[in-house]
Amino acid sequence: MPPYSTADHPVLEIIIRSPGTAFDEVVLQCPDLTWNQVFTAIDRLNREGAVTLTPKKGGHYSVHMADQVSLIPPSAKIM
């Protein structure tokens, strides 16, 4: 597993505190990080299986901890 970046901790805190948070909302809640830092952290965490992205309408995504995904009703996963 690659070392965690400084962006991982604040990103994970937001996802844990607010499951299903929109990716754009995670960016807004991390004012000390750039969009690219948040994207890179979420991309890496997703590839490692720690978080899962759920597609929403209009090309938007919500972010969940991987163990929270099983709590999402199947009808809510793709809109």
HTML snippet that shows the backbone in 3Dmol.js (N, CA, C, O; Angstrom):
<script src="https://3Dmol.org/build/3Dmol-min.js"></script>
<div id="view" style="width:600px;height:400px;position:relative"></div>
<script>
const pdb = `
ATOM      1  N   MET A   1       0.850  -1.175   0.000  1.00  0.00           N
ATOM      2  CA  MET A   1       0.000   0.000   0.000  1.00  0.00           C
ATOM      3  C   MET A   1       0.892   1.233   0.000  1.00  0.00           C
ATOM      4  O   MET A   1       1.803   1.323   0.823  1.00  0.00           O
ATOM      5  N   PRO A   2       0.656   2.198  -0.909  1.00  0.00           N
ATOM      6  CA  PRO A   2       1.469   3.402  -0.957  1.00  0.00           C
ATOM      7  C   PRO A   2       1.242   4.256   0.288  1.00  0.00           C
ATOM      8  O   PRO A   2       0.194   4.162   0.928  1.00  0.00           O
ATOM      9  N   PRO A   3       2.229   5.092   0.630  1.00  0.00           N
ATOM     10  CA  PRO A   3       2.053   5.946   1.808  1.00  0.00           C
ATOM     11  C   PRO A   3       0.913   6.937   1.595  1.00  0.00           C
ATOM     12  O   PRO A   3       0.644   7.373   0.475  1.00  0.00           O
ATOM     13  N   TYR A   4       0.260   7.275   2.683  1.00  0.00           N
ATOM     14  CA  TYR A   4      -0.840   8.225   2.601  1.00  0.00           C
ATOM     15  C   TYR A   4      -0.310   9.632   2.418  1.00  0.00           C
ATOM     16  O   TYR A   4       0.779   9.956   2.891  1.00  0.00           O
ATOM     17  N   SER A   5      -1.067  10.461   1.740  1.00  0.00           N
ATOM     18  CA  SER A   5      -0.698  11.860   1.566  1.00  0.00           C
ATOM     19  C   SER A   5      -1.356  12.686   2.662  1.00  0.00           C
ATOM     20  O   SER A   5      -2.216  12.198   3.395  1.00  0.00           O
ATOM     21  N   THR A   6      -0.939  13.939   2.763  1.00  0.00           N
ATOM     22  CA  THR A   6      -1.530  14.827   3.768  1.00  0.00           C
ATOM     23  C   THR A   6      -2.993  15.113   3.459  1.00  0.00           C
ATOM     24  O   THR A   6      -3.733  15.547   4.342  1.00  0.00           O
ATOM     25  N   ALA A   7      -3.419  14.882   2.237  1.00  0.00           N
ATOM     26  CA  ALA A   7      -4.815  15.125   1.857  1.00  0.00           C
ATOM     27  C   ALA A   7      -5.736  14.008   2.333  1.00  0.00           C
ATOM     28  O   ALA A   7      -6.937  14.232   2.485  1.00  0.00           O
ATOM     29  N   ASP A   8      -5.213  12.832   2.567  1.00  0.00           N
ATOM     30  CA  ASP A   8      -6.059  11.689   2.913  1.00  0.00           C
ATOM     31  C   ASP A   8      -6.833  11.891   4.209  1.00  0.00           C
ATOM     32  O   ASP A   8      -8.022  11.580   4.272  1.00  0.00           O
ATOM     33  N   HIS A   9      -6.179  12.403   5.234  1.00  0.00           N
ATOM     34  CA  HIS A   9      -6.829  12.530   6.542  1.00  0.00           C
ATOM     35  C   HIS A   9      -8.064  13.434   6.497  1.00  0.00           C
ATOM     36  O   HIS A   9      -9.135  12.995   6.916  1.00  0.00           O
ATOM     37  N   PRO A  10      -7.963  14.686   6.004  1.00  0.00           N
ATOM     38  CA  PRO A  10      -9.176  15.519   5.972  1.00  0.00           C
ATOM     39  C   PRO A  10     -10.261  14.966   5.049  1.00  0.00           C
ATOM     40  O   PRO A  10     -11.450  15.099   5.341  1.00  0.00           O
ATOM     41  N   VAL A  11      -9.862  14.352   3.947  1.00  0.00           N
ATOM     42  CA  VAL A  11     -10.835  13.769   3.019  1.00  0.00           C
ATOM     43  C   VAL A  11     -11.570  12.615   3.698  1.00  0.00           C
ATOM     44  O   VAL A  11     -12.796  12.532   3.622  1.00  0.00           O
ATOM     45  N   LEU A  12     -10.839  11.734   4.352  1.00  0.00           N
ATOM     46  CA  LEU A  12     -11.467  10.609   5.045  1.00  0.00           C
ATOM     47  C   LEU A  12     -12.369  11.073   6.183  1.00  0.00           C
ATOM     48  O   LEU A  12     -13.433  10.493   6.399  1.00  0.00           O
ATOM     49  N   GLU A  13     -11.962  12.111   6.913  1.00  0.00           N
ATOM     50  CA  GLU A  13     -12.804  12.637   7.994  1.00  0.00           C
ATOM     51  C   GLU A  13     -14.168  13.069   7.465  1.00  0.00           C
ATOM     52  O   GLU A  13     -15.194  12.782   8.081  1.00  0.00           O
ATOM     53  N   ILE A  14     -14.182  13.752   6.332  1.00  0.00           N
ATOM     54  CA  ILE A  14     -15.434  14.232   5.737  1.00  0.00           C
ATOM     55  C   ILE A  14     -16.294  13.055   5.288  1.00  0.00           C
ATOM     56  O   ILE A  14     -17.500  13.041   5.533  1.00  0.00           O
ATOM     57  N   ILE A  15     -15.692  12.079   4.642  1.00  0.00           N
ATOM     58  CA  ILE A  15     -16.445  10.926   4.143  1.00  0.00           C
ATOM     59  C   ILE A  15     -17.022  10.113   5.300  1.00  0.00           C
ATOM     60  O   ILE A  15     -18.150   9.628   5.215  1.00  0.00           O
ATOM     61  N   ILE A  16     -16.265   9.964   6.367  1.00  0.00           N
ATOM     62  CA  ILE A  16     -16.755   9.223   7.533  1.00  0.00           C
ATOM     63  C   ILE A  16     -17.877   9.995   8.220  1.00  0.00           C
ATOM     64  O   ILE A  16     -18.886   9.410   8.614  1.00  0.00           O
ATOM     65  N   ARG A  17     -17.701  11.303   8.361  1.00  0.00           N
ATOM     66  CA  ARG A  17     -18.693  12.141   9.040  1.00  0.00           C
ATOM     67  C   ARG A  17     -19.986  12.263   8.232  1.00  0.00           C
ATOM     68  O   ARG A  17     -21.077  12.308   8.800  1.00  0.00           O
ATOM     69  N   SER A  18     -19.858  12.317   6.910  1.00  0.00           N
ATOM     70  CA  SER A  18     -21.026  12.528   6.046  1.00  0.00           C
ATOM     71  C   SER A  18     -21.031  11.508   4.915  1.00  0.00           C
ATOM     72  O   SER A  18     -20.672  11.844   3.786  1.00  0.00           O
ATOM     73  N   PRO A  19     -21.430  10.270   5.194  1.00  0.00           N
ATOM     74  CA  PRO A  19     -21.447   9.245   4.144  1.00  0.00           C
ATOM     75  C   PRO A  19     -22.308   9.675   2.955  1.00  0.00           C
ATOM     76  O   PRO A  19     -23.397  10.224   3.127  1.00  0.00           O
ATOM     77  N   GLY A  20     -21.812   9.423   1.770  1.00  0.00           N
ATOM     78  CA  GLY A  20     -22.562   9.781   0.575  1.00  0.00           C
ATOM     79  C   GLY A  20     -22.369  11.220   0.151  1.00  0.00           C
ATOM     80  O   GLY A  20     -23.099  11.723  -0.703  1.00  0.00           O
ATOM     81  N   THR A  21     -21.390  11.890   0.741  1.00  0.00           N
ATOM     82  CA  THR A  21     -21.097  13.270   0.386  1.00  0.00           C
ATOM     83  C   THR A  21     -20.706  13.346  -1.081  1.00  0.00           C
ATOM     84  O   THR A  21     -19.976  12.491  -1.583  1.00  0.00           O
ATOM     85  N   ALA A  22     -21.193  14.365  -1.760  1.00  0.00           N
ATOM     86  CA  ALA A  22     -20.822  14.570  -3.160  1.00  0.00           C
ATOM     87  C   ALA A  22     -19.337  14.921  -3.242  1.00  0.00           C
ATOM     88  O   ALA A  22     -18.797  15.590  -2.362  1.00  0.00           O
ATOM     89  N   PHE A  23     -18.695  14.465  -4.297  1.00  0.00           N
ATOM     90  CA  PHE A  23     -17.275  14.765  -4.491  1.00  0.00           C
ATOM     91  C   PHE A  23     -17.036  16.266  -4.408  1.00  0.00           C
ATOM     92  O   PHE A  23     -16.099  16.708  -3.742  1.00  0.00           O
ATOM     93  N   ASP A  24     -17.874  17.057  -5.078  1.00  0.00           N
ATOM     94  CA  ASP A  24     -17.704  18.512  -5.074  1.00  0.00           C
ATOM     95  C   ASP A  24     -17.811  19.089  -3.668  1.00  0.00           C
ATOM     96  O   ASP A  24     -17.133  20.065  -3.347  1.00  0.00           O
ATOM     97  N   GLU A  25     -18.646  18.502  -2.837  1.00  0.00           N
ATOM     98  CA  GLU A  25     -18.793  18.957  -1.455  1.00  0.00           C
ATOM     99  C   GLU A  25     -17.530  18.645  -0.652  1.00  0.00           C
ATOM    100  O   GLU A  25     -17.129  19.437   0.201  1.00  0.00           O
ATOM    101  N   VAL A  26     -16.911  17.518  -0.913  1.00  0.00           N
ATOM    102  CA  VAL A  26     -15.647  17.189  -0.240  1.00  0.00           C
ATOM    103  C   VAL A  26     -14.613  18.258  -0.582  1.00  0.00           C
ATOM    104  O   VAL A  26     -13.884  18.722   0.295  1.00  0.00           O
ATOM    105  N   VAL A  27     -14.547  18.646  -1.845  1.00  0.00           N
ATOM    106  CA  VAL A  27     -13.607  19.691  -2.273  1.00  0.00           C
ATOM    107  C   VAL A  27     -13.884  20.988  -1.515  1.00  0.00           C
ATOM    108  O   VAL A  27     -12.955  21.626  -1.019  1.00  0.00           O
ATOM    109  N   LEU A  28     -15.160  21.383  -1.423  1.00  0.00           N
ATOM    110  CA  LEU A  28     -15.515  22.630  -0.737  1.00  0.00           C
ATOM    111  C   LEU A  28     -15.199  22.583   0.751  1.00  0.00           C
ATOM    112  O   LEU A  28     -14.873  23.608   1.349  1.00  0.00           O
ATOM    113  N   GLN A  29     -15.292  21.406   1.350  1.00  0.00           N
ATOM    114  CA  GLN A  29     -15.030  21.276   2.780  1.00  0.00           C
ATOM    115  C   GLN A  29     -13.536  21.138   3.097  1.00  0.00           C
ATOM    116  O   GLN A  29     -13.161  21.009   4.262  1.00  0.00           O
ATOM    117  N   CYS A  30     -12.703  21.163   2.089  1.00  0.00           N
ATOM    118  CA  CYS A  30     -11.243  21.086   2.276  1.00  0.00           C
ATOM    119  C   CYS A  30     -10.591  22.342   1.690  1.00  0.00           C
ATOM    120  O   CYS A  30      -9.895  22.260   0.677  1.00  0.00           O
ATOM    121  N   PRO A  31     -10.810  23.503   2.319  1.00  0.00           N
ATOM    122  CA  PRO A  31     -10.308  24.751   1.739  1.00  0.00           C
ATOM    123  C   PRO A  31      -8.781  24.833   1.660  1.00  0.00           C
ATOM    124  O   PRO A  31      -8.251  25.624   0.881  1.00  0.00           O
ATOM    125  N   ASP A  32      -8.077  24.040   2.443  1.00  0.00           N
ATOM    126  CA  ASP A  32      -6.613  24.066   2.414  1.00  0.00           C
ATOM    127  C   ASP A  32      -6.026  23.147   1.344  1.00  0.00           C
ATOM    128  O   ASP A  32      -4.810  23.090   1.165  1.00  0.00           O
ATOM    129  N   LEU A  33      -6.896  22.430   0.635  1.00  0.00           N
ATOM    130  CA  LEU A  33      -6.451  21.514  -0.411  1.00  0.00           C
ATOM    131  C   LEU A  33      -6.958  21.985  -1.764  1.00  0.00           C
ATOM    132  O   LEU A  33      -8.014  22.612  -1.859  1.00  0.00           O
ATOM    133  N   THR A  34      -6.205  21.681  -2.800  1.00  0.00           N
ATOM    134  CA  THR A  34      -6.662  21.997  -4.150  1.00  0.00           C
ATOM    135  C   THR A  34      -7.626  20.910  -4.627  1.00  0.00           C
ATOM    136  O   THR A  34      -7.697  19.831  -4.038  1.00  0.00           O
ATOM    137  N   TRP A  35      -8.361  21.201  -5.692  1.00  0.00           N
ATOM    138  CA  TRP A  35      -9.251  20.207  -6.294  1.00  0.00           C
ATOM    139  C   TRP A  35      -8.434  18.969  -6.664  1.00  0.00           C
ATOM    140  O   TRP A  35      -8.865  17.839  -6.432  1.00  0.00           O
ATOM    141  N   ASN A  36      -7.253  19.191  -7.240  1.00  0.00           N
ATOM    142  CA  ASN A  36      -6.414  18.079  -7.674  1.00  0.00           C
ATOM    143  C   ASN A  36      -5.965  17.211  -6.499  1.00  0.00           C
ATOM    144  O   ASN A  36      -5.919  15.988  -6.630  1.00  0.00           O
ATOM    145  N   GLN A  37      -5.633  17.811  -5.358  1.00  0.00           N
ATOM    146  CA  GLN A  37      -5.228  17.031  -4.185  1.00  0.00           C
ATOM    147  C   GLN A  37      -6.378  16.152  -3.689  1.00  0.00           C
ATOM    148  O   GLN A  37      -6.172  14.990  -3.340  1.00  0.00           O
ATOM    149  N   VAL A  38      -7.588  16.713  -3.661  1.00  0.00           N
ATOM    150  CA  VAL A  38      -8.757  15.943  -3.215  1.00  0.00           C
ATOM    151  C   VAL A  38      -9.036  14.815  -4.209  1.00  0.00           C
ATOM    152  O   VAL A  38      -9.268  13.675  -3.807  1.00  0.00           O
ATOM    153  N   PHE A  39      -9.014  15.131  -5.494  1.00  0.00           N
ATOM    154  CA  PHE A  39      -9.252  14.110  -6.518  1.00  0.00           C
ATOM    155  C   PHE A  39      -8.230  12.977  -6.409  1.00  0.00           C
ATOM    156  O   PHE A  39      -8.592  11.802  -6.453  1.00  0.00           O
ATOM    157  N   THR A  40      -6.960  13.336  -6.266  1.00  0.00           N
ATOM    158  CA  THR A  40      -5.900  12.332  -6.182  1.00  0.00           C
ATOM    159  C   THR A  40      -6.076  11.446  -4.954  1.00  0.00           C
ATOM    160  O   THR A  40      -5.894  10.231  -5.030  1.00  0.00           O
ATOM    161  N   ALA A  41      -6.432  12.053  -3.822  1.00  0.00           N
ATOM    162  CA  ALA A  41      -6.646  11.278  -2.590  1.00  0.00           C
ATOM    163  C   ALA A  41      -7.813  10.311  -2.761  1.00  0.00           C
ATOM    164  O   ALA A  41      -7.702   9.135  -2.416  1.00  0.00           O
ATOM    165  N   ILE A  42      -8.936  10.805  -3.295  1.00  0.00           N
ATOM    166  CA  ILE A  42     -10.113   9.946  -3.475  1.00  0.00           C
ATOM    167  C   ILE A  42      -9.834   8.861  -4.510  1.00  0.00           C
ATOM    168  O   ILE A  42     -10.250   7.716  -4.333  1.00  0.00           O
ATOM    169  N   ASP A  43      -9.143   9.204  -5.574  1.00  0.00           N
ATOM    170  CA  ASP A  43      -8.796   8.214  -6.597  1.00  0.00           C
ATOM    171  C   ASP A  43      -7.941   7.101  -5.998  1.00  0.00           C
ATOM    172  O   ASP A  43      -8.211   5.921  -6.222  1.00  0.00           O
ATOM    173  N   ARG A  44      -6.921   7.467  -5.246  1.00  0.00           N
ATOM    174  CA  ARG A  44      -6.042   6.468  -4.634  1.00  0.00           C
ATOM    175  C   ARG A  44      -6.807   5.610  -3.626  1.00  0.00           C
ATOM    176  O   ARG A  44      -6.680   4.385  -3.622  1.00  0.00           O
ATOM    177  N   LEU A  45      -7.605   6.264  -2.767  1.00  0.00           N
ATOM    178  CA  LEU A  45      -8.380   5.524  -1.764  1.00  0.00           C
ATOM    179  C   LEU A  45      -9.384   4.581  -2.427  1.00  0.00           C
ATOM    180  O   LEU A  45      -9.648   3.492  -1.918  1.00  0.00           O
ATOM    181  N   ASN A  46      -9.945   5.004  -3.566  1.00  0.00           N
ATOM    182  CA  ASN A  46     -10.864   4.148  -4.311  1.00  0.00           C
ATOM    183  C   ASN A  46     -10.132   2.942  -4.893  1.00  0.00           C
ATOM    184  O   ASN A  46     -10.631   1.820  -4.816  1.00  0.00           O
ATOM    185  N   ARG A  47      -8.971   3.162  -5.468  1.00  0.00           N
ATOM    186  CA  ARG A  47      -8.187   2.062  -6.057  1.00  0.00           C
ATOM    187  C   ARG A  47      -7.728   1.063  -4.997  1.00  0.00           C
ATOM    188  O   ARG A  47      -7.575  -0.126  -5.274  1.00  0.00           O
ATOM    189  N   GLU A  48      -7.507   1.568  -3.764  1.00  0.00           N
ATOM    190  CA  GLU A  48      -7.091   0.698  -2.657  1.00  0.00           C
ATOM    191  C   GLU A  48      -8.276  -0.008  -2.007  1.00  0.00           C
ATOM    192  O   GLU A  48      -8.091  -0.890  -1.168  1.00  0.00           O
ATOM    193  N   GLY A  49      -9.496   0.377  -2.393  1.00  0.00           N
ATOM    194  CA  GLY A  49     -10.683  -0.259  -1.846  1.00  0.00           C
ATOM    195  C   GLY A  49     -11.187   0.347  -0.548  1.00  0.00           C
ATOM    196  O   GLY A  49     -12.071  -0.218   0.095  1.00  0.00           O
ATOM    197  N   ALA A  50     -10.635   1.496  -0.150  1.00  0.00           N
ATOM    198  CA  ALA A  50     -11.058   2.140   1.100  1.00  0.00           C
ATOM    199  C   ALA A  50     -12.352   2.927   0.924  1.00  0.00           C
ATOM    200  O   ALA A  50     -13.168   2.995   1.843  1.00  0.00           O
ATOM    201  N   VAL A  51     -12.542   3.523  -0.257  1.00  0.00           N
ATOM    202  CA  VAL A  51     -13.764   4.282  -0.532  1.00  0.00           C
ATOM    203  C   VAL A  51     -14.362   3.812  -1.845  1.00  0.00           C
ATOM    204  O   VAL A  51     -13.685   3.194  -2.667  1.00  0.00           O
ATOM    205  N   THR A  52     -15.628   4.111  -2.030  1.00  0.00           N
ATOM    206  CA  THR A  52     -16.338   3.760  -3.254  1.00  0.00           C
ATOM    207  C   THR A  52     -17.043   4.995  -3.785  1.00  0.00           C
ATOM    208  O   THR A  52     -17.625   5.768  -3.024  1.00  0.00           O
ATOM    209  N   LEU A  53     -16.988   5.171  -5.090  1.00  0.00           N
ATOM    210  CA  LEU A  53     -17.683   6.271  -5.753  1.00  0.00           C
ATOM    211  C   LEU A  53     -18.976   5.736  -6.348  1.00  0.00           C
ATOM    212  O   LEU A  53     -18.996   4.675  -6.973  1.00  0.00           O
ATOM    213  N   THR A  54     -20.055   6.485  -6.145  1.00  0.00           N
ATOM    214  CA  THR A  54     -21.352   6.101  -6.680  1.00  0.00           C
ATOM    215  C   THR A  54     -21.788   7.169  -7.675  1.00  0.00           C
ATOM    216  O   THR A  54     -21.922   8.334  -7.298  1.00  0.00           O
ATOM    217  N   PRO A  55     -22.014   6.801  -8.951  1.00  0.00           N
ATOM    218  CA  PRO A  55     -22.422   7.797  -9.939  1.00  0.00           C
ATOM    219  C   PRO A  55     -23.818   8.336  -9.655  1.00  0.00           C
ATOM    220  O   PRO A  55     -24.718   7.602  -9.245  1.00  0.00           O
ATOM    221  N   LYS A  56     -23.974   9.625  -9.881  1.00  0.00           N
ATOM    222  CA  LYS A  56     -25.260  10.308  -9.741  1.00  0.00           C
ATOM    223  C   LYS A  56     -25.575  10.993 -11.067  1.00  0.00           C
ATOM    224  O   LYS A  56     -24.810  10.884 -12.025  1.00  0.00           O
ATOM    225  N   LYS A  57     -26.669  11.678 -11.117  1.00  0.00           N
ATOM    226  CA  LYS A  57     -27.063  12.384 -12.339  1.00  0.00           C
ATOM    227  C   LYS A  57     -26.060  13.485 -12.681  1.00  0.00           C
ATOM    228  O   LYS A  57     -25.414  14.055 -11.802  1.00  0.00           O
ATOM    229  N   GLY A  58     -25.947  13.764 -13.962  1.00  0.00           N
ATOM    230  CA  GLY A  58     -25.154  14.892 -14.426  1.00  0.00           C
ATOM    231  C   GLY A  58     -23.655  14.746 -14.250  1.00  0.00           C
ATOM    232  O   GLY A  58     -22.939  15.746 -14.184  1.00  0.00           O
ATOM    233  N   GLY A  59     -23.172  13.519 -14.171  1.00  0.00           N
ATOM    234  CA  GLY A  59     -21.740  13.312 -14.051  1.00  0.00           C
ATOM    235  C   GLY A  59     -21.182  13.559 -12.662  1.00  0.00           C
ATOM    236  O   GLY A  59     -19.968  13.686 -12.499  1.00  0.00           O
ATOM    237  N   HIS A  60     -22.036  13.630 -11.669  1.00  0.00           N
ATOM    238  CA  HIS A  60     -21.601  13.834 -10.291  1.00  0.00           C
ATOM    239  C   HIS A  60     -21.444  12.485  -9.596  1.00  0.00           C
ATOM    240  O   HIS A  60     -22.036  11.487 -10.010  1.00  0.00           O
ATOM    241  N   TYR A  61     -20.647  12.469  -8.547  1.00  0.00           N
ATOM    242  CA  TYR A  61     -20.399  11.252  -7.784  1.00  0.00           C
ATOM    243  C   TYR A  61     -20.524  11.518  -6.297  1.00  0.00           C
ATOM    244  O   TYR A  61     -20.183  12.598  -5.816  1.00  0.00           O
ATOM    245  N   SER A  62     -21.019  10.519  -5.572  1.00  0.00           N
ATOM    246  CA  SER A  62     -20.975  10.581  -4.113  1.00  0.00           C
ATOM    247  C   SER A  62     -19.898   9.609  -3.655  1.00  0.00           C
ATOM    248  O   SER A  62     -19.583   8.632  -4.334  1.00  0.00           O
ATOM    249  N   VAL A  63     -19.340   9.905  -2.481  1.00  0.00           N
ATOM    250  CA  VAL A  63     -18.220   9.125  -1.968  1.00  0.00           C
ATOM    251  C   VAL A  63     -18.621   8.485  -0.647  1.00  0.00           C
ATOM    252  O   VAL A  63     -19.167   9.150   0.234  1.00  0.00           O
ATOM    253  N   HIS A  64     -18.349   7.199  -0.514  1.00  0.00           N
ATOM    254  CA  HIS A  64     -18.677   6.428   0.690  1.00  0.00           C
ATOM    255  C   HIS A  64     -17.451   5.646   1.126  1.00  0.00           C
ATOM    256  O   HIS A  64     -16.609   5.293   0.300  1.00  0.00           O
ATOM    257  N   MET A  65     -17.346   5.375   2.412  1.00  0.00           N
ATOM    258  CA  MET A  65     -16.365   4.393   2.865  1.00  0.00           C
ATOM    259  C   MET A  65     -16.815   3.060   2.273  1.00  0.00           C
ATOM    260  O   MET A  65     -18.015   2.815   2.147  1.00  0.00           O
ATOM    261  N   ALA A  66     -15.887   2.213   1.916  1.00  0.00           N
ATOM    262  CA  ALA A  66     -16.227   0.960   1.240  1.00  0.00           C
ATOM    263  C   ALA A  66     -17.204   0.116   2.041  1.00  0.00           C
ATOM    264  O   ALA A  66     -18.066  -0.539   1.454  1.00  0.00           O
ATOM    265  N   ASP A  67     -17.095   0.112   3.361  1.00  0.00           N
ATOM    266  CA  ASP A  67     -18.009  -0.696   4.169  1.00  0.00           C
ATOM    267  C   ASP A  67     -19.386  -0.069   4.302  1.00  0.00           C
ATOM    268  O   ASP A  67     -20.313  -0.732   4.769  1.00  0.00           O
ATOM    269  N   GLN A  68     -19.550   1.197   3.902  1.00  0.00           N
ATOM    270  CA  GLN A  68     -20.850   1.859   3.951  1.00  0.00           C
ATOM    271  C   GLN A  68     -21.672   1.581   2.700  1.00  0.00           C
ATOM    272  O   GLN A  68     -22.887   1.779   2.705  1.00  0.00           O
ATOM    273  N   VAL A  69     -21.034   1.130   1.642  1.00  0.00           N
ATOM    274  CA  VAL A  69     -21.726   0.918   0.374  1.00  0.00           C
ATOM    275  C   VAL A  69     -22.812  -0.134   0.509  1.00  0.00           C
ATOM    276  O   VAL A  69     -23.852  -0.029  -0.141  1.00  0.00           O
ATOM    277  N   SER A  70     -22.596  -1.136   1.331  1.00  0.00           N
ATOM    278  CA  SER A  70     -23.600  -2.186   1.485  1.00  0.00           C
ATOM    279  C   SER A  70     -24.889  -1.655   2.109  1.00  0.00           C
ATOM    280  O   SER A  70     -25.926  -2.314   2.043  1.00  0.00           O
ATOM    281  N   LEU A  71     -24.830  -0.471   2.713  1.00  0.00           N
ATOM    282  CA  LEU A  71     -26.010   0.122   3.335  1.00  0.00           C
ATOM    283  C   LEU A  71     -26.854   0.917   2.346  1.00  0.00           C
ATOM    284  O   LEU A  71     -27.965   1.330   2.680  1.00  0.00           O
ATOM    285  N   ILE A  72     -26.345   1.140   1.129  1.00  0.00           N
ATOM    286  CA  ILE A  72     -27.053   1.930   0.129  1.00  0.00           C
ATOM    287  C   ILE A  72     -28.034   1.030  -0.608  1.00  0.00           C
ATOM    288  O   ILE A  72     -27.641  -0.021  -1.113  1.00  0.00           O
ATOM    289  N   PRO A  73     -29.310   1.426  -0.680  1.00  0.00           N
ATOM    290  CA  PRO A  73     -30.264   0.612  -1.435  1.00  0.00           C
ATOM    291  C   PRO A  73     -29.846   0.533  -2.903  1.00  0.00           C
ATOM    292  O   PRO A  73     -29.383   1.530  -3.458  1.00  0.00           O
ATOM    293  N   PRO A  74     -29.997  -0.624  -3.544  1.00  0.00           N
ATOM    294  CA  PRO A  74     -29.592  -0.769  -4.945  1.00  0.00           C
ATOM    295  C   PRO A  74     -30.216   0.270  -5.863  1.00  0.00           C
ATOM    296  O   PRO A  74     -29.572   0.702  -6.820  1.00  0.00           O
ATOM    297  N   SER A  75     -31.434   0.677  -5.604  1.00  0.00           N
ATOM    298  CA  SER A  75     -32.090   1.667  -6.459  1.00  0.00           C
ATOM    299  C   SER A  75     -31.435   3.028  -6.356  1.00  0.00           C
ATOM    300  O   SER A  75     -31.625   3.852  -7.251  1.00  0.00           O
ATOM    301  N   ALA A  76     -30.672   3.304  -5.312  1.00  0.00           N
ATOM    302  CA  ALA A  76     -30.043   4.606  -5.124  1.00  0.00           C
ATOM    303  C   ALA A  76     -28.627   4.647  -5.676  1.00  0.00           C
ATOM    304  O   ALA A  76     -28.012   5.712  -5.700  1.00  0.00           O
ATOM    305  N   LYS A  77     -28.097   3.514  -6.119  1.00  0.00           N
ATOM    306  CA  LYS A  77     -26.704   3.471  -6.539  1.00  0.00           C
ATOM    307  C   LYS A  77     -26.460   4.145  -7.881  1.00  0.00           C
ATOM    308  O   LYS A  77     -25.431   4.801  -8.045  1.00  0.00           O
ATOM    309  N   ILE A  78     -27.349   4.013  -8.830  1.00  0.00           N
ATOM    310  CA  ILE A  78     -27.163   4.654 -10.131  1.00  0.00           C
ATOM    311  C   ILE A  78     -28.439   5.392 -10.478  1.00  0.00           C
ATOM    312  O   ILE A  78     -29.523   4.813 -10.553  1.00  0.00           O
ATOM    313  N   MET A  79     -28.278   6.675 -10.684  1.00  0.00           N
ATOM    314  CA  MET A  79     -29.447   7.505 -10.990  1.00  0.00           C
ATOM    315  C   MET A  79     -29.258   8.171 -12.322  1.00  0.00           C
ATOM    316  O   MET A  79     -30.130   8.917 -12.769  1.00  0.00           O
TER     317      MET A  79
END
`;
const viewer = $3Dmol.createViewer("view");
viewer.addModel(pdb, "pdb");
viewer.setStyle({}, {cartoon: {color: "spectrum"}});
viewer.zoomTo();
viewer.render();
</script>
